[in-house]
Amino acid sequence: MNRAALCITLAALLAVTAVAEVEKIEAGKPFPTFTAKDLMTGKDIKLEDYRGKIVLIDFWATWCSPCRRALPHLKEVYKEYHEKGLEIIGISLDRTADDCKRFVEREKLEWPQIAEGGQWNTRLAKKYGVSAIPQAVLVDADGVVVAERVAGPRLKELIEFALKKAGGEKLNHGPTEQHGQKMLESANAYREKQDWVRADAMYRAMIARYEGTPVAVEAQKQLDEMRSDDRVARILDTAAKKANEQRAARNVKKYLTMARHLADAGDDEGAARFYQRIIDEYPDTDEANTARAELATLNTASGDDGE
C-alpha cells in the first residue's frame, strides 16, 4: 500500500471513530439551533430567525437518487405553501459545495441551501447524527420538531397542521392533548391484551411527543409498572434486541451498497469511509468480511495508480 492509499484509509478510520456529541432531533422537542452560510448568497442562515415560520429542514445530496426523486414534490410543496408561511432549508451532504451549487442552479431550487462539503462528515450532518438521507424534518413556528422524518402525502398533512397551530386555529388532529389521551387509552388496551411490545412502543412515543404533560407522566407511570414484571421486561428486551439486529442488518447492507456505488464512481475516499464504517460498527458480520476484502482491493488499486 502506498502512502496516498494509507492516508485515505487512516483518514476514513479517524472520521468513523471520532467521537462527537450528537444533538438529537426528537419530535416534540426544539430543533437544536444552528448558524451557517447560504450557499448562493453567502448570508448567514440562523434557525432562530425563522421563528413564526414553518420550516422543513431537508438533509439531502445531489448524489442521492431518492433525494433527487423527491425534488419535484418538494418544489410543489414549496410553491403551494411558501406564501402561507412555509420555508425550506436544504442541508447538502455533497462532497463539495460546487457540486451542490451547480445542481441548484440547474434545477432552479428557490429555497436556501447550506453546503459545506464533506459528505457524511459535513458539520451539520455530524452535529445531528444524520446517517441516512433524504431526511426531511418539519419544525413548527415555535421551533419544535413536528416530525423527524416526513415525505409524500404525509408532508402536506403535517404542514397544514403546523400552519393551523401557528394561526391559532382549532385543531382536530395531530399532536394535541386530546390525541395523546386516545393514544394512552390504546396503549392501555394493548397492555390488557398482553401485547407488551405494542404497548411499550406507544408509551415511549407518548413520553417523547408529550414531554412534561399529564399524558406523558401517566404513560411513564404505566411503562414503569409494566416493565416492573421481570417476565414482561425480558420479552420487551428480547423484542428490542431483535429490532436492533434487523435495523443493523438493513444499515450494513445500505452502507455496503453505498461503498460500491462510490467505488464505481471513482470516489475511492468516499468508498473507503463506508467500508471502514461497516468494519468498525459491524465487525462480526459477513458484510464486514466483504468490506475488508473490497477495501483491500480498493487500496491495492489505489496503490497501483500511484506507482
C-alpha positions in Angstrom: 0.0 0.0 0.0 1.5 3.4 -1.0 1.4 6.5 1.1 -1.6 8.0 -0.6 -3.7 4.9 -0.1 -2.6 4.7 3.6 -3.6 8.3 4.1 -7.1 7.6 2.7 -7.5 4.6 4.9 -6.3 6.4 8.0 -8.5 9.4 7.3 -11.5 7.2 6.8 -10.8 5.4 10.1 -10.4 8.6 12.0 -13.6 10.0 10.5 -15.6 7.0 11.5 -14.1 6.6 15.0 -14.0 10.2 16.0 -16.3 10.7 19.0 -18.5 13.8 18.9 -21.5 14.7 20.9 -24.6 14.3 18.8 -27.6 16.7 19.3 -30.6 14.5 18.8 -33.5 15.6 16.6 -36.6 14.5 18.5 -40.3 15.0 17.8 -41.9 17.3 20.4 -38.6 18.9 21.3 -37.0 22.1 20.0 -34.8 21.6 16.9 -31.2 22.2 18.1 -30.2 25.6 16.6 -27.5 26.2 14.0 -25.9 29.1 12.1 -24.5 28.6 8.6 -23.9 30.4 5.3 -26.3 30.4 2.4 -24.6 28.7 -0.5 -25.9 31.1 -3.1 -25.9 34.4 -1.3 -23.2 34.0 1.4 -25.6 35.4 4.0 -26.0 33.9 7.5 -28.8 31.4 8.0 -29.9 31.4 11.6 -32.6 29.0 12.6 -33.8 31.4 15.3 -34.6 33.9 12.6 -37.3 31.5 11.3 -39.4 31.7 14.4 -43.0 32.2 13.4 -42.5 30.2 10.2 -43.0 26.6 9.5 -39.6 25.2 8.4 -38.8 22.0 6.5 -35.1 21.1 7.1 -34.1 18.8 4.3 -30.9 16.8 4.6 -30.0 15.6 1.1 -27.3 15.3 -1.6 -27.1 15.5 -5.4 -25.6 12.0 -5.5 -28.6 10.6 -3.6 -31.1 9.1 -6.0 -34.1 9.2 -3.6 -33.3 12.8 -2.8 -33.4 13.7 -6.5 -36.7 11.8 -6.9 -38.2 13.8 -4.0 -37.4 17.2 -5.5 -40.5 17.6 -7.8 -42.7 17.0 -4.7 -40.7 19.5 -2.6 -41.0 22.1 -5.4 -44.7 21.5 -5.5 -45.0 21.8 -1.7 -42.8 25.0 -1.6 -44.9 26.6 -4.4 -48.2 25.7 -2.6 -47.2 26.7 1.0 -44.4 29.3 0.8 -46.7 32.3 0.8 -48.7 30.8 3.7 -45.6 30.6 5.9 -43.5 27.6 4.9 -39.7 27.8 4.5 -37.4 25.1 3.4 -33.7 24.9 4.3 -31.6 22.4 2.4 -28.6 20.9 4.1 -26.4 19.3 1.5 -24.2 16.2 2.1 -22.4 16.7 -1.1 -18.6 16.2 -1.4 -18.0 19.8 -2.3 -20.1 23.0 -2.3 -19.6 23.4 -6.0 -21.2 20.1 -6.7 -24.3 21.3 -4.9 -24.2 24.8 -6.4 -24.2 23.5 -10.0 -27.2 21.3 -9.3 -29.1 24.0 -7.5 -28.6 26.4 -10.4 -29.6 23.8 -13.0 -32.7 22.7 -11.1 -33.6 26.3 -10.1 -34.2 25.4 -6.5 -35.6 28.5 -4.8 -35.0 27.8 -1.1 -31.8 28.4 0.8 -29.1 25.8 0.8 -26.3 25.0 3.2 -23.4 23.2 1.5 -20.1 23.0 3.4 -18.8 19.8 1.7 -17.6 16.6 3.3 -20.4 14.2 2.6 -21.2 12.3 5.8 -18.5 14.4 7.6 -20.5 17.6 6.8 -20.6 19.6 10.0 -24.4 19.7 10.4 -24.8 16.0 9.5 -22.4 15.1 12.2 -23.9 17.6 14.6 -27.3 15.9 14.3 -26.2 12.3 13.8 -27.7 12.1 10.3 -26.9 8.6 9.0 -29.4 8.2 6.1 -30.8 10.6 3.5 -33.2 12.0 2.4 -34.2 13.1 5.9 -36.8 16.0 6.0 -37.5 17.4 9.4 -40.6 19.5 9.9 -40.3 22.3 12.5 -43.3 24.4 13.7 -43.5 28.1 14.3 -42.1 27.8 17.8 -39.1 25.9 16.7 -40.4 22.5 17.9 -40.0 19.3 15.8 -43.3 18.1 14.4 -41.8 15.1 12.6 -38.3 13.8 12.5 -38.6 12.2 9.0 -41.5 13.0 6.7 -42.2 12.7 3.0 -45.0 12.1 0.5 -48.7 12.9 1.2 -48.0 12.9 5.0 -45.8 16.0 4.5 -48.7 18.2 3.3 -50.9 16.9 6.1 -48.3 17.9 8.7 -47.7 21.3 7.1 -51.4 22.0 7.2 -51.4 21.0 10.9 -48.5 23.2 11.7 -49.9 26.2 9.9 -53.2 25.9 11.7 -51.5 25.6 15.0 -49.4 28.7 14.2 -52.6 30.6 13.2 -54.4 29.7 16.4 -57.0 27.6 14.6 -58.8 24.8 16.3 -57.0 21.6 15.7 -59.0 18.4 15.1 -56.0 16.1 14.6 -52.2 15.9 15.2 -50.2 16.1 18.4 -52.8 17.5 20.7 -53.5 16.6 24.4 -56.8 15.0 23.3 -55.0 12.9 20.7 -52.5 11.9 23.4 -55.3 10.7 25.7 -56.6 8.5 22.9 -53.1 7.1 22.4 -52.9 6.4 26.1 -56.2 4.5 26.0 -55.0 2.5 23.0 -51.7 1.6 24.8 -53.5 0.6 27.9 -55.8 -1.7 25.8 -52.8 -3.4 24.2 -51.3 -3.9 27.7 -54.6 -5.5 28.9 -54.3 -7.9 25.9 -50.8 -8.6 26.9 -49.5 -7.2 23.6 -46.5 -5.9 25.5 -44.4 -4.8 22.5 -47.1 -2.5 21.0 -47.9 -1.1 24.4 -44.2 -0.4 25.1 -43.8 1.4 21.7 -46.9 3.5 22.2 -46.0 4.5 25.8 -42.5 5.6 24.6 -43.9 7.6 21.7 -46.2 9.5 24.1 -43.4 10.2 26.5 -41.3 11.7 23.7 -44.2 13.6 22.0 -46.0 15.0 25.1 -43.0 15.5 27.4 -44.0 17.4 30.5 -47.7 16.9 30.1 -50.0 14.8 32.3 -50.4 12.3 29.4 -46.6 11.8 29.3 -46.4 11.4 33.1 -49.1 8.8 33.0 -47.5 7.0 30.1 -44.2 6.8 32.0 -46.0 5.5 35.1 -47.7 2.8 33.1 -44.5 1.9 31.3 -42.5 1.6 34.5 -45.3 -0.5 36.1 -45.4 -2.8 33.1 -41.7 -3.3 33.0 -41.5 -4.0 36.7 -42.7 -7.5 35.8 -39.5 -9.4 35.1 -41.1 -11.7 32.6 -42.5 -8.8 30.6 -39.2 -6.9 30.8 -37.4 -10.0 29.3 -40.0 -10.2 26.5 -39.5 -6.5 25.7 -35.7 -6.7 25.9 -35.7 -9.6 23.5 -38.0 -7.8 21.1 -35.8 -4.7 21.3 -32.7 -6.8 20.6 -34.3 -8.4 17.6 -35.5 -5.0 16.2 -31.9 -3.6 16.7 -30.5 -6.6 14.9 -32.9 -6.1 12.0 -32.1 -2.4 11.9 -28.4 -3.1 11.9 -28.8 -5.7 9.0 -30.6 -3.0 7.0 -27.9 -0.4 7.7 -24.9 -2.6 6.9 -26.4 -3.6 3.6 -27.1 0.0 2.8 -23.6 1.1 3.7 -22.1 -1.7 1.5 -24.3 -0.7 -1.4 -23.2 3.0 -1.0 -19.5 2.0 -0.8 -19.8 0.1 -4.0 -21.6 2.9 -5.8 -18.9 5.4 -4.7 -16.1 3.0 -5.8 -17.8 2.5 -9.2 -18.0 6.3 -9.5 -14.2 6.6 -8.8 -14.6 8.2 -5.3 -12.2 5.8 -3.5 -12.0 8.1 -0.4 -15.8 8.1 0.0 -16.0 4.3 -0.6 -13.3 3.7 2.0 -15.3 5.6 4.6 -18.3 3.3 4.2 -16.2 0.2 4.1 -14.4 1.2 7.3 -17.8 2.1 8.9 -19.0 -1.4 8.2 -15.8 -2.9 9.6 -15.9 -0.8 12.8 -19.7 -0.9 13.5 -20.5 -4.4 12.4 -17.2 -6.3 12.8 -18.6 -9.8 13.2 -20.9 -9.8 10.1 -20.5 -11.4 6.7 -20.7 -7.9 5.3 -17.7 -6.8 7.4 -15.6 -9.6 5.9 -16.8 -8.5 2.4 -15.9 -4.9 3.3 -12.4 -5.9 4.4 -11.8 -7.7 1.1 -13.2 -5.0 -1.1 -11.4 -2.3 0.9 -8.1 -4.2 0.4 -8.8 -4.4 -3.3 -9.6 -0.7 -3.4 -6.4 0.1 -1.6 -4.4 -2.2 -3.9 -5.9 -0.4 -7.0 -5.0 2.9 -5.5 -1.5 1.8 -4.9 -1.1 0.6 -8.5 -2.3 4.0 -9.7 0.2 5.8 -7.6 3.3 3.9 -8.7 
